[in-house]
Amino acid sequence: MPHMPLATLRIFADDLGVDVVGSLIGEVPTKAANKGEILSVSSTGRPVIARTGTWFITTKGRPLGDDPATHLAWVVGLAKQHLAAIRRQFPAVMADLSLLVQDADFAPSDLPNELLKQAVEIGELEIENPDNGLDLFLNADSLACDGRPCLDREPTEASGRGNQQGA
Amino acid sequence: MPLPCNRPCARTRLDRAYIAIQLDLSEYEVKARLHALKRAAGLRGDESVVICLDDGEVYDSLFEEAIGNLYDP
């Protein structure tokens, strides 16, 4: 049985006001803090300081089933719905997304084309599939193969890259 | 700068199974929590972190800042 996928959305800017973002989005973030404030307190009691204004949410614990596309679609939908309004308040705001899939049978090319396109319109998308040693970074430029990530070619800087390093 | 933990670990993906055993977590939990910690901190998957095997604390690769803890729910 595959493990539950995890998708994340990070909205960030140095001048980001996370209370404003929270009120616009209407979801409780997993973590949120203005720049320089405490993003979280770890289990050891050590504070984690936000290097930039950060509003971060994941699909952990949400009843989205085990389809990776559903998890990615949830964060994409959240960003698509609210990013324009957030950008009106904070013009420098940026966003990025990720999808972690712990399933050896998963292939990023199985994700719907339109969903990938929508995701990279929001910001860089990392797709991590550790069971296959895969860690892809996709952006609008790397979706050049007729809207599909160039996954059938050797990974390059432009098309994302396999990654064996990094804990 | 002195190490903030007695038993640092990390570096490669292969270490995650070892980390899981040392911290008495499942490998699935280690991967999911590490992924979320790094993404929240603005780190990409290819950016290394250092994990303290004595308390689960996770630092950026330069030991400059804690980014969270693998025991955090």
gemmi code that builds the backbone of each chain (N, CA, C; Angstrom):
import gemmi

chains = {
    "A": [
        ("MET", (0.851, -1.195, 0.000), (0.000, 0.000, 0.000), (0.882, 1.240, 0.000)),
        ("PRO", (0.636, 2.178, -0.914), (1.497, 3.366, -0.975), (1.257, 4.270, 0.227)),
        ("HIS", (2.297, 4.989, 0.620), (2.140, 5.973, 1.679), (1.424, 7.201, 1.122)),
        ("MET", (0.836, 7.975, 2.033), (0.083, 9.155, 1.622), (1.017, 10.199, 1.011)),
        ("PRO", (0.656, 10.755, -0.127), (1.473, 11.822, -0.700), (1.395, 13.069, 0.181)),
        ("LEU", (2.314, 13.975, -0.045), (2.325, 15.239, 0.700), (2.621, 16.358, -0.286)),
        ("ALA", (1.727, 17.317, -0.356), (1.971, 18.498, -1.184), (2.094, 19.710, -0.278)),
        ("THR", (2.918, 20.655, -0.690), (3.111, 21.857, 0.124), (2.985, 23.101, -0.751)),
        ("LEU", (2.610, 24.176, -0.114), (2.574, 25.498, -0.756), (3.237, 26.482, 0.193)),
        ("ARG", (4.213, 27.204, -0.332), (4.864, 28.252, 0.461), (4.644, 29.577, -0.252)),
        ("ILE", (4.107, 30.547, 0.465), (3.926, 31.904, -0.040), (4.875, 32.778, 0.761)),
        ("PHE", (5.695, 33.551, 0.075), (6.750, 34.235, 0.819), (7.120, 35.576, 0.196)),
        ("ALA", (7.551, 36.466, 1.053), (8.077, 37.778, 0.657), (8.625, 38.412, 1.925)),
        ("ASP", (9.622, 39.228, 1.766), (10.206, 39.863, 2.945), (9.191, 40.741, 3.677)),
        ("ASP", (8.308, 41.359, 2.917), (7.347, 42.265, 3.558), (5.980, 41.603, 3.779)),
        ("LEU", (5.943, 40.285, 3.648), (4.654, 39.588, 3.747), (4.040, 39.757, 5.146)),
        ("GLY", (2.773, 40.081, 5.179), (2.031, 40.119, 6.434), (1.196, 38.862, 6.531)),
        ("VAL", (1.613, 37.958, 7.383), (0.969, 36.638, 7.355), (-0.468, 36.670, 7.868)),
        ("ASP", (-0.779, 37.641, 8.708), (-2.175, 37.745, 9.158), (-3.083, 38.126, 7.998)),
        ("VAL", (-2.575, 39.017, 7.150), (-3.359, 39.422, 5.979), (-3.541, 38.232, 5.047)),
        ("VAL", (-2.454, 37.493, 4.817), (-2.523, 36.322, 3.936), (-3.519, 35.304, 4.495)),
        ("GLY", (-3.421, 35.075, 5.791), (-4.322, 34.107, 6.420), (-5.782, 34.503, 6.268)),
        ("SER", (-6.051, 35.793, 6.407), (-7.449, 36.231, 6.286), (-7.935, 36.131, 4.842)),
        ("LEU", (-7.027, 36.324, 3.890), (-7.425, 36.209, 2.483), (-7.669, 34.746, 2.096)),
        ("ILE", (-6.815, 33.872, 2.586), (-6.914, 32.468, 2.178), (-7.972, 31.718, 2.980)),
        ("GLY", (-8.070, 32.027, 4.248), (-9.090, 31.377, 5.061), (-8.779, 29.947, 5.465)),
        ("GLU", (-7.521, 29.578, 5.380), (-7.093, 28.254, 5.858), (-6.089, 28.465, 6.986)),
        ("VAL", (-6.023, 27.519, 7.898), (-5.034, 27.585, 8.972), (-3.700, 27.070, 8.430)),
        ("PRO", (-2.672, 27.903, 8.442), (-1.397, 27.452, 7.886), (-0.720, 26.427, 8.784)),
        ("THR", (0.127, 25.617, 8.169), (0.960, 24.699, 8.950), (1.989, 25.500, 9.741)),
        ("LYS", (2.545, 26.508, 9.095), (3.481, 27.433, 9.737), (3.322, 28.790, 9.075)),
        ("ALA", (3.479, 29.838, 9.851), (3.428, 31.174, 9.271), (4.111, 32.148, 10.205)),
        ("ALA", (4.885, 33.057, 9.633), (5.517, 34.097, 10.437), (5.996, 35.213, 9.530)),
        ("ASN", (5.933, 36.421, 10.066), (6.552, 37.540, 9.364), (8.068, 37.393, 9.451)),
        ("LYS", (8.775, 38.048, 8.568), (10.227, 37.946, 8.543), (10.814, 38.297, 9.906)),
        ("GLY", (11.710, 37.438, 10.388), (12.395, 37.691, 11.652), (11.636, 37.224, 12.872)),
        ("GLU", (10.403, 36.794, 12.678), (9.621, 36.314, 13.813), (9.735, 34.791, 13.913)),
        ("ILE", (9.174, 34.228, 14.967), (9.298, 32.785, 15.209), (8.335, 32.019, 14.304)),
        ("LEU", (8.911, 31.200, 13.445), (8.112, 30.401, 12.509), (7.533, 29.176, 13.211)),
        ("SER", (8.325, 28.604, 14.113), (7.865, 27.454, 14.890), (8.813, 27.285, 16.064)),
        ("VAL", (8.386, 26.497, 17.001), (9.260, 26.127, 18.120), (9.419, 24.618, 18.057)),
        ("SER", (10.648, 24.171, 17.964), (10.870, 22.741, 17.770), (10.614, 21.973, 19.057)),
        ("SER", (10.622, 20.668, 18.925), (10.340, 19.812, 20.079), (11.331, 20.020, 21.213)),
        ("THR", (12.503, 20.526, 20.895), (13.499, 20.780, 21.937), (13.334, 22.168, 22.551)),
        ("GLY", (12.354, 22.926, 22.045), (12.126, 24.269, 22.569), (12.908, 25.347, 21.851)),
        ("ARG", (13.646, 24.946, 20.842), (14.464, 25.913, 20.099), (13.593, 26.634, 19.072)),
        ("PRO", (13.607, 27.973, 19.057), (12.784, 28.695, 18.082), (13.385, 28.628, 16.686)),
        ("VAL", (12.528, 28.520, 15.710), (12.938, 28.582, 14.310), (12.474, 29.926, 13.775)),
        ("ILE", (13.428, 30.721, 13.338), (13.130, 32.089, 12.903), (12.872, 32.119, 11.397)),
        ("ALA", (11.862, 32.849, 11.001), (11.542, 32.974, 9.572), (12.566, 33.877, 8.895)),
        ("ARG", (13.243, 33.340, 7.901), (14.231, 34.135, 7.169), (13.560, 35.154, 6.261)),
        ("THR", (12.357, 34.844, 5.879), (11.540, 35.777, 5.095), (10.096, 35.586, 5.550)),
        ("GLY", (9.238, 36.527, 5.228), (7.846, 36.348, 5.587), (7.306, 35.095, 4.916)),
        ("THR", (6.751, 34.190, 5.708), (6.404, 32.861, 5.195), (5.017, 32.437, 5.640)),
        ("TRP", (4.220, 32.030, 4.676), (2.928, 31.392, 4.961), (2.977, 30.039, 4.283)),
        ("PHE", (2.918, 28.957, 5.066), (3.216, 27.616, 4.567), (2.117, 26.654, 4.968)),
        ("ILE", (1.677, 25.868, 4.010), (0.611, 24.909, 4.302), (0.913, 23.590, 3.587)),
        ("THR", (0.504, 22.489, 4.189), (0.691, 21.177, 3.571), (-0.646, 20.435, 3.538)),
        ("THR", (-0.646, 19.338, 2.822), (-1.866, 18.511, 2.748), (-1.884, 17.430, 3.823)),
        ("LYS", (-0.910, 17.453, 4.713), (-0.852, 16.426, 5.757), (-2.141, 16.418, 6.585)),
        ("GLY", (-2.706, 15.243, 6.748), (-3.893, 15.098, 7.582), (-5.188, 15.493, 6.904)),
        ("ARG", (-5.118, 15.928, 5.667), (-6.346, 16.312, 4.963), (-6.925, 15.090, 4.235)),
        ("PRO", (-8.220, 14.976, 4.206), (-8.846, 13.783, 3.607), (-8.844, 13.856, 2.080)),
        ("LEU", (-7.676, 13.693, 1.518), (-7.537, 13.835, 0.064), (-7.236, 12.516, -0.629)),
        ("GLY", (-7.198, 11.430, 0.128), (-6.922, 10.140, -0.489), (-5.445, 9.974, -0.799)),
        ("ASP", (-5.130, 8.971, -1.619), (-3.718, 8.663, -1.861), (-3.279, 8.969, -3.292)),
        ("ASP", (-4.088, 9.759, -4.010), (-3.711, 10.135, -5.368), (-2.836, 11.395, -5.314)),
        ("PRO", (-1.585, 11.307, -5.763), (-0.700, 12.477, -5.714), (-1.292, 13.691, -6.433)),
        ("ALA", (-1.979, 13.465, -7.533), (-2.535, 14.587, -8.298), (-3.567, 15.354, -7.464)),
        ("THR", (-4.318, 14.641, -6.643), (-5.320, 15.304, -5.808), (-4.653, 16.224, -4.783)),
        ("HIS", (-3.554, 15.753, -4.227), (-2.823, 16.572, -3.245), (-2.230, 17.808, -3.915)),
        ("LEU", (-1.613, 17.605, -5.074), (-1.034, 18.749, -5.780), (-2.132, 19.721, -6.206)),
        ("ALA", (-3.242, 19.175, -6.672), (-4.343, 20.029, -7.124), (-4.890, 20.883, -5.977)),
        ("TRP", (-4.852, 20.350, -4.770), (-5.381, 21.109, -3.623), (-4.550, 22.364, -3.365)),
        ("VAL", (-3.214, 22.214, -3.367), (-2.381, 23.405, -3.117), (-2.385, 24.337, -4.327)),
        ("VAL", (-2.447, 23.771, -5.515), (-2.527, 24.611, -6.718), (-3.818, 25.433, -6.691)),
        ("GLY", (-4.909, 24.786, -6.333), (-6.185, 25.486, -6.266), (-6.174, 26.605, -5.243)),
        ("LEU", (-5.565, 26.329, -4.105), (-5.476, 27.346, -3.053), (-4.705, 28.572, -3.564)),
        ("ALA", (-3.591, 28.317, -4.205), (-2.771, 29.421, -4.717), (-3.495, 30.163, -5.834)),
        ("LYS", (-4.093, 29.414, -6.733), (-4.766, 30.054, -7.867), (-5.899, 30.959, -7.400)),
        ("GLN", (-6.589, 30.498, -6.372), (-7.730, 31.267, -5.874), (-7.314, 32.573, -5.223)),
        ("HIS", (-6.163, 32.584, -4.566), (-5.863, 33.696, -3.666), (-4.609, 34.487, -3.999)),
        ("LEU", (-3.758, 33.972, -4.863), (-2.465, 34.625, -5.055), (-2.601, 36.026, -5.646)),
        ("ALA", (-3.558, 36.224, -6.532), (-3.724, 37.545, -7.140), (-4.103, 38.579, -6.073)),
        ("ALA", (-4.996, 38.202, -5.180), (-5.404, 39.126, -4.119), (-4.235, 39.396, -3.168)),
        ("ILE", (-3.451, 38.371, -2.887), (-2.291, 38.555, -2.012), (-1.271, 39.473, -2.695)),
        ("ARG", (-1.121, 39.291, -4.003), (-0.142, 40.102, -4.747), (-0.559, 41.578, -4.780)),
        ("ARG", (-1.842, 41.834, -4.730), (-2.289, 43.234, -4.685), (-1.847, 43.897, -3.389)),
        ("GLN", (-1.788, 43.112, -2.321), (-1.349, 43.653, -1.029), (0.173, 43.650, -0.905)),
        ("PHE", (0.785, 42.638, -1.490), (2.243, 42.469, -1.368), (2.800, 42.157, -2.762)),
        ("PRO", (3.103, 43.196, -3.532), (3.479, 42.979, -4.942), (4.687, 42.072, -5.133)),
        ("ALA", (5.563, 41.988, -4.139), (6.778, 41.178, -4.307), (6.576, 39.714, -3.925)),
        ("VAL", (5.351, 39.358, -3.620), (5.115, 37.996, -3.113), (5.461, 36.945, -4.172)),
        ("MET", (5.986, 35.837, -3.692), (6.296, 34.701, -4.553), (5.725, 33.437, -3.907)),
        ("ALA", (5.686, 32.376, -4.672), (5.176, 31.114, -4.142), (5.946, 29.964, -4.766)),
        ("ASP", (6.033, 28.890, -4.044), (6.540, 27.651, -4.640), (5.773, 26.475, -4.058)),
        ("LEU", (5.878, 25.364, -4.744), (5.089, 24.188, -4.383), (5.966, 22.955, -4.392)),
        ("SER", (5.493, 21.929, -3.714), (6.222, 20.662, -3.779), (5.232, 19.505, -3.661)),
        ("LEU", (5.705, 18.374, -4.121), (4.917, 17.140, -4.007), (5.880, 16.011, -3.660)),
        ("LEU", (5.650, 15.392, -2.530), (6.444, 14.235, -2.103), (5.580, 12.985, -2.271)),
        ("VAL", (6.094, 12.022, -3.021), (5.363, 10.776, -3.225), (6.282, 9.611, -2.868)),
        ("GLN", (5.904, 8.867, -1.845), (6.707, 7.722, -1.409), (6.062, 6.449, -1.948)),
        ("ASP", (6.226, 6.270, -3.233), (5.623, 5.144, -3.930), (6.466, 4.848, -5.158)),
        ("ALA", (7.036, 3.658, -5.203), (7.930, 3.314, -6.317), (7.185, 3.231, -7.642)),
        ("ASP", (5.871, 3.058, -7.598), (5.106, 2.958, -8.846), (4.732, 4.314, -9.427)),
        ("PHE", (5.026, 5.367, -8.692), (4.669, 6.710, -9.159), (5.665, 7.197, -10.210)),
        ("ALA", (5.135, 7.861, -11.230), (5.979, 8.545, -12.216), (5.423, 9.949, -12.397)),
        ("PRO", (6.247, 10.964, -12.320), (5.748, 12.338, -12.473), (4.986, 12.546, -13.770)),
        ("SER", (5.343, 11.763, -14.786), (4.659, 11.927, -16.072), (3.198, 11.476, -16.002)),
        ("ASP", (2.819, 10.817, -14.912), (1.416, 10.431, -14.731), (0.544, 11.612, -14.301)),
        ("LEU", (1.182, 12.683, -13.830), (0.394, 13.829, -13.357), (-0.265, 14.528, -14.547)),
        ("PRO", (-1.480, 15.016, -14.363), (-2.173, 15.667, -15.480), (-1.386, 16.857, -16.016)),
        ("ASN", (-1.353, 16.922, -17.306), (-0.649, 17.981, -18.004), (-1.089, 19.369, -17.534)),
        ("GLU", (-2.391, 19.584, -17.494), (-2.922, 20.896, -17.151), (-2.558, 21.283, -15.713)),
        ("LEU", (-2.550, 20.298, -14.848), (-2.205, 20.561, -13.450), (-0.750, 21.012, -13.331)),
        ("LEU", (0.133, 20.358, -14.056), (1.542, 20.758, -14.028), (1.712, 22.174, -14.554)),
        ("LYS", (1.000, 22.480, -15.615), (1.096, 23.826, -16.190), (0.615, 24.877, -15.190)),
        ("GLN", (-0.502, 24.576, -14.532), (-1.027, 25.526, -13.551), (-0.055, 25.684, -12.385)),
        ("ALA", (0.567, 24.586, -11.993), (1.496, 24.636, -10.853), (2.683, 25.537, -11.157)),
        ("VAL", (3.292, 25.375, -12.302), (4.500, 26.153, -12.593), (4.173, 27.600, -12.929)),
        ("GLU", (2.897, 27.874, -13.231), (2.504, 29.280, -13.381), (2.528, 29.983, -12.028)),
        ("ILE", (2.357, 29.216, -10.972), (2.373, 29.776, -9.616), (3.801, 29.977, -9.130)),
        ("GLY", (4.639, 29.010, -9.391), (6.029, 29.092, -8.948), (6.715, 27.763, -9.185)),
        ("GLU", (7.949, 27.664, -8.756), (8.702, 26.426, -8.968), (8.025, 25.267, -8.242)),
        ("LEU", (8.029, 24.133, -8.897), (7.438, 22.923, -8.330), (8.525, 21.872, -8.160)),
        ("GLU", (8.694, 21.396, -6.934), (9.605, 20.270, -6.676), (8.770, 19.003, -6.566)),
        ("ILE", (9.163, 17.995, -7.306), (8.519, 16.678, -7.190), (9.572, 15.703, -6.693)),
        ("GLU", (9.361, 15.204, -5.478), (10.324, 14.283, -4.879), (9.706, 12.892, -4.793)),
        ("ASN", (10.419, 11.941, -5.318), (9.978, 10.547, -5.297), (11.179, 9.705, -4.865)),
        ("PRO", (11.441, 9.690, -3.557), (12.685, 9.078, -3.079), (12.810, 7.592, -3.407)),
        ("ASP", (11.687, 6.904, -3.525), (11.751, 5.475, -3.838), (12.400, 5.221, -5.187)),
        ("ASN", (12.342, 6.217, -6.067), (12.976, 6.084, -7.374), (14.181, 7.024, -7.509)),
        ("GLY", (14.630, 7.581, -6.384), (15.790, 8.467, -6.414), (15.558, 9.710, -7.256)),
        ("LEU", (14.329, 10.206, -7.254), (13.967, 11.300, -8.155), (13.660, 12.569, -7.371)),
        ("ASP", (14.234, 13.656, -7.806), (13.923, 14.961, -7.235), (13.970, 15.975, -8.366)),
        ("LEU", (12.791, 16.334, -8.861), (12.693, 17.222, -10.024), (12.308, 18.621, -9.590)),
        ("PHE", (12.856, 19.600, -10.288), (12.468, 20.991, -10.059), (11.934, 21.522, -11.374)),
        ("LEU", (10.662, 21.829, -11.395), (10.018, 22.256, -12.635), (9.619, 23.719, -12.537)),
        ("ASN", (9.813, 24.424, -13.643), (9.295, 25.780, -13.766), (8.734, 25.932, -15.172)),
        ("ALA", (8.266, 27.119, -15.480), (7.610, 27.309, -16.781), (8.549, 26.965, -17.926)),
        ("ASP", (9.823, 27.269, -17.773), (10.778, 27.001, -18.853), (10.996, 25.506, -19.062)),
        ("SER", (10.931, 24.754, -17.974), (11.239, 23.330, -18.097), (10.050, 22.508, -18.596)),
        ("LEU", (8.884, 23.147, -18.690), (7.724, 22.456, -19.262), (7.657, 22.761, -20.750)),
        ("ALA", (8.741, 22.488, -21.429), (8.847, 22.916, -22.824), (8.432, 21.837, -23.813)),
        ("CYS", (8.284, 20.612, -23.343), (7.979, 19.513, -24.259), (6.470, 19.396, -24.435)),
        ("ASP", (5.910, 20.320, -25.194), (4.468, 20.318, -25.434), (3.686, 20.313, -24.129)),
        ("GLY", (4.151, 21.090, -23.211), (3.438, 21.203, -21.954), (3.744, 20.113, -20.962)),
        ("ARG", (4.543, 19.142, -21.346), (4.918, 18.073, -20.436), (6.327, 18.327, -19.936)),
        ("PRO", (6.645, 17.931, -18.713), (8.045, 18.003, -18.307), (8.868, 17.076, -19.183)),
        ("CYS", (10.072, 17.470, -19.440), (10.895, 16.683, -20.356), (11.476, 15.483, -19.618)),
        ("LEU", (10.609, 14.604, -19.190), (11.025, 13.519, -18.309), (11.608, 12.338, -19.058)),
        ("ASP", (11.367, 12.281, -20.354), (11.870, 11.140, -21.094), (13.274, 11.384, -21.624)),
        ("ARG", (13.813, 12.567, -21.276), (15.173, 12.857, -21.689), (16.079, 12.817, -20.470)),
        ("GLU", (17.371, 12.845, -20.720), (18.317, 12.940, -19.620), (18.038, 14.238, -18.866)),
        ("PRO", (17.973, 14.228, -17.542), (17.723, 15.458, -16.798), (18.808, 16.489, -17.084)),
        ("THR", (18.381, 17.712, -17.215), (19.326, 18.811, -17.387), (18.967, 19.891, -16.394)),
        ("GLU", (19.769, 20.917, -16.337), (19.450, 22.038, -15.456), (18.088, 22.622, -15.816)),
        ("ALA", (17.779, 22.636, -17.122), (16.540, 23.276, -17.554), (15.328, 22.401, -17.309)),
        ("SER", (15.522, 21.102, -17.303), (14.361, 20.222, -17.213), (14.214, 19.560, -15.861)),
        ("GLY", (14.961, 20.065, -14.899), (14.939, 19.426, -13.604), (16.056, 18.418, -13.567)),
        ("ARG", (16.378, 17.929, -12.397), (17.499, 17.021, -12.325), (17.249, 15.944, -11.285)),
        ("GLY", (17.769, 14.786, -11.578), (17.759, 13.746, -10.574), (18.675, 14.151, -9.452)),
        ("ASN", (18.400, 13.703, -8.282), (19.183, 14.159, -7.145), (19.459, 12.991, -6.218)),
        ("GLN", (20.698, 12.749, -5.971), (21.067, 11.690, -5.041), (21.630, 12.260, -3.755)),
        ("GLN", (21.770, 13.564, -3.699), (22.395, 14.184, -2.549), (21.383, 14.984, -1.746)),
        ("GLY", (21.794, 15.361, -0.594), (20.936, 16.190, 0.235), (20.089, 15.322, 1.138)),
        ("ALA", (20.101, 15.646, 2.398), (19.349, 14.823, 3.342), (17.894, 15.196, 3.343)),
    ],
    "B": [
        ("MET", (32.719, 27.035, 15.086), (31.475, 27.009, 15.855), (31.256, 25.596, 16.417)),
        ("PRO", (31.014, 25.463, 17.705), (30.816, 24.129, 18.273), (29.540, 23.487, 17.735)),
        ("LEU", (29.584, 22.175, 17.561), (28.405, 21.477, 17.074), (27.309, 21.548, 18.133)),
        ("PRO", (26.079, 21.820, 17.725), (24.988, 21.906, 18.691), (24.459, 20.549, 19.118)),
        ("CYS", (25.010, 19.490, 18.588), (24.557, 18.171, 19.015), (25.751, 17.231, 19.070)),
        ("ASN", (25.613, 16.181, 19.807), (26.730, 15.261, 19.981), (26.869, 14.288, 18.831)),
        ("ARG", (25.748, 13.964, 18.189), (25.783, 12.960, 17.124), (25.140, 13.495, 15.849)),
        ("PRO", (25.844, 14.344, 15.111), (25.276, 14.835, 13.854), (25.262, 13.741, 12.801)),
        ("CYS", (24.342, 13.864, 11.884), (24.261, 12.890, 10.813), (23.748, 13.604, 9.572)),
        ("ALA", (23.630, 12.905, 8.501), (22.896, 13.342, 7.319), (23.607, 13.032, 6.035)),
        ("ARG", (23.504, 13.908, 5.138), (24.146, 13.953, 3.822), (23.420, 13.221, 2.705)),
        ("THR", (23.307, 11.931, 2.716), (22.726, 11.281, 1.536), (21.364, 10.679, 1.861)),
        ("ARG", (20.646, 10.397, 0.814), (19.326, 9.793, 0.985), (19.433, 8.419, 1.652)),
        ("LEU", (20.509, 7.737, 1.427), (20.664, 6.415, 2.011), (20.680, 6.493, 3.530)),
        ("ASP", (21.074, 7.650, 4.045), (21.141, 7.786, 5.489), (19.761, 7.840, 6.153)),
        ("ARG", (18.721, 8.044, 5.367), (17.411, 8.253, 5.984), (16.931, 7.016, 6.736)),
        ("ALA", (17.247, 5.871, 6.205), (16.862, 4.645, 6.916), (17.602, 4.581, 8.250)),
        ("TYR", (18.861, 4.949, 8.220), (19.663, 4.950, 9.451), (19.128, 5.988, 10.437)),
        ("ILE", (18.802, 7.153, 9.918), (18.251, 8.210, 10.767), (16.955, 7.726, 11.423)),
        ("ALA", (16.119, 7.065, 10.639), (14.844, 6.581, 11.161), (15.054, 5.607, 12.317)),
        ("ILE", (16.012, 4.713, 12.154), (16.295, 3.742, 13.216), (16.813, 4.453, 14.456)),
        ("GLN", (17.724, 5.376, 14.250), (18.323, 6.079, 15.381), (17.295, 6.894, 16.168)),
        ("LEU", (16.332, 7.465, 15.449), (15.346, 8.323, 16.105), (14.049, 7.571, 16.439)),
        ("ASP", (14.032, 6.286, 16.133), (12.860, 5.460, 16.397), (11.621, 6.023, 15.694)),
        ("LEU", (11.828, 6.435, 14.453), (10.725, 6.875, 13.605), (10.698, 5.962, 12.383)),
        ("SER", (9.582, 5.949, 11.687), (9.565, 5.189, 10.444), (10.300, 5.986, 9.365)),
        ("GLU", (10.811, 5.275, 8.390), (11.513, 5.951, 7.307), (10.546, 6.882, 6.564)),
        ("TYR", (9.305, 6.440, 6.448), (8.276, 7.276, 5.813), (8.115, 8.597, 6.558)),
        ("GLU", (8.055, 8.514, 7.895), (7.896, 9.741, 8.682), (9.098, 10.648, 8.522)),
        ("VAL", (10.284, 10.073, 8.538), (11.498, 10.881, 8.397), (11.481, 11.632, 7.070)),
        ("LYS", (11.144, 10.927, 6.000), (11.144, 11.566, 4.682), (10.083, 12.668, 4.608)),
        ("ALA", (8.888, 12.375, 5.112), (7.800, 13.351, 5.016), (8.088, 14.578, 5.881)),
        ("ARG", (8.556, 14.343, 7.090), (8.810, 15.472, 7.987), (9.984, 16.303, 7.497)),
        ("LEU", (11.009, 15.633, 7.011), (12.172, 16.355, 6.501), (11.790, 17.184, 5.277)),
        ("HIS", (10.986, 16.600, 4.416), (10.527, 17.319, 3.225), (9.797, 18.596, 3.637)),
        ("ALA", (8.865, 18.469, 4.581), (8.069, 19.624, 4.996), (8.930, 20.663, 5.715)),
        ("LEU", (9.850, 20.206, 6.556), (10.720, 21.150, 7.270), (11.557, 21.961, 6.287)),
        ("LYS", (12.107, 21.274, 5.302), (12.969, 21.958, 4.341), (12.161, 22.921, 3.482)),
        ("ARG", (10.991, 22.490, 3.038), (10.188, 23.368, 2.189), (9.729, 24.604, 2.967)),
        ("ALA", (9.347, 24.432, 4.226), (8.908, 25.580, 5.023), (10.043, 26.570, 5.226)),
        ("ALA", (11.265, 26.046, 5.270), (12.427, 26.905, 5.477), (12.950, 27.474, 4.161)),
        ("GLY", (12.308, 27.118, 3.073), (12.757, 27.626, 1.781), (13.935, 26.860, 1.225)),
        ("LEU", (14.184, 25.668, 1.742), (15.274, 24.841, 1.227), (14.729, 23.846, 0.221)),
        ("ARG", (15.508, 23.596, -0.820), (15.113, 22.616, -1.816), (15.655, 21.257, -1.427)),
        ("GLY", (15.123, 20.246, -2.103), (15.520, 18.889, -1.776), (16.998, 18.613, -1.969)),
        ("ASP", (17.625, 19.374, -2.855), (19.045, 19.124, -3.108), (19.944, 19.945, -2.199)),
        ("GLU", (19.367, 20.624, -1.219), (20.174, 21.369, -0.266), (20.324, 20.540, 1.013)),
        ("SER", (21.565, 20.338, 1.396), (21.829, 19.473, 2.543), (21.434, 20.123, 3.861)),
        ("VAL", (21.077, 19.309, 4.780), (20.852, 19.745, 6.151), (21.626, 18.798, 7.067)),
        ("VAL", (21.735, 19.163, 8.312), (22.393, 18.303, 9.290), (21.364, 17.936, 10.348)),
        ("ILE", (21.311, 16.675, 10.663), (20.325, 16.179, 11.617), (21.051, 15.679, 12.859)),
        ("CYS", (20.605, 16.126, 14.013), (21.195, 15.653, 15.260), (20.502, 14.345, 15.654)),
        ("LEU", (21.307, 13.317, 15.785), (20.731, 12.008, 16.102), (20.408, 11.855, 17.581)),
        ("ASP", (20.841, 12.820, 18.392), (20.495, 12.704, 19.807), (19.139, 13.312, 20.129)),
        ("ASP", (18.705, 14.310, 19.348), (17.416, 14.924, 19.675), (16.525, 15.196, 18.465)),
        ("GLY", (16.956, 14.843, 17.268), (16.134, 15.024, 16.074), (16.152, 16.414, 15.488)),
        ("GLU", (16.924, 17.312, 16.082), (16.959, 18.688, 15.577), (17.587, 18.730, 14.189)),
        ("VAL", (17.039, 19.578, 13.335), (17.525, 19.702, 11.956), (18.050, 21.116, 11.754)),
        ("TYR", (19.279, 21.196, 11.233), (19.933, 22.489, 10.995), (20.224, 22.643, 9.514)),
        ("ASP", (20.373, 23.897, 9.104), (20.877, 24.106, 7.756), (22.313, 23.592, 7.705)),
        ("SER", (22.839, 23.476, 6.513), (24.103, 22.755, 6.352), (25.273, 23.459, 7.034)),
        ("LEU", (25.139, 24.726, 7.321), (26.227, 25.459, 7.966), (26.057, 25.525, 9.480)),
        ("PHE", (25.062, 24.821, 9.993), (24.778, 24.839, 11.436), (24.458, 26.243, 11.927)),
        ("GLU", (23.984, 27.085, 11.013), (23.714, 28.458, 11.432), (22.353, 28.589, 12.108)),
        ("GLU", (21.395, 27.852, 11.578), (20.043, 28.003, 12.116), (19.333, 26.665, 12.174)),
        ("ALA", (18.559, 26.465, 13.222), (17.684, 25.297, 13.284), (16.502, 25.543, 12.350)),
        ("ILE", (16.084, 24.506, 11.616), (14.893, 24.665, 10.774), (13.726, 23.845, 11.308)),
        ("GLY", (13.958, 23.087, 12.376), (12.876, 22.321, 12.976), (13.386, 21.048, 13.596)),
        ("ASN", (12.476, 20.146, 13.863), (12.838, 18.916, 14.542), (12.033, 17.762, 13.962)),
        ("LEU", (12.680, 16.636, 13.780), (11.990, 15.489, 13.168), (10.942, 14.885, 14.094)),
        ("TYR", (10.956, 15.254, 15.353), (9.905, 14.782, 16.252), (8.680, 15.712, 16.240)),
        ("ASP", (8.826, 16.882, 15.580), (7.676, 17.786, 15.524), (6.548, 17.097, 14.751)),
        ("PRO", (5.322, 17.181, 15.241), (4.215, 16.509, 14.547), (3.937, 17.152, 13.188)),
    ],
}
model = gemmi.Model(1)
for chain_id, residues in chains.items():
    chain = gemmi.Chain(chain_id)
    for i, (resn, *xyz) in enumerate(residues, 1):
        res = gemmi.Residue()
        res.name, res.seqid = resn, gemmi.SeqId(i, " ")
        for name, pos in zip(("N", "CA", "C"), xyz):
            atom = gemmi.Atom()
            atom.name, atom.element = name, gemmi.Element(name[0])
            atom.pos, atom.b_iso = gemmi.Position(*pos), 0.0
            res.add_atom(atom)
        chain.add_residue(res)
    model.add_chain(chain)
structure = gemmi.Structure()
structure.add_model(model)
structure.setup_entities()
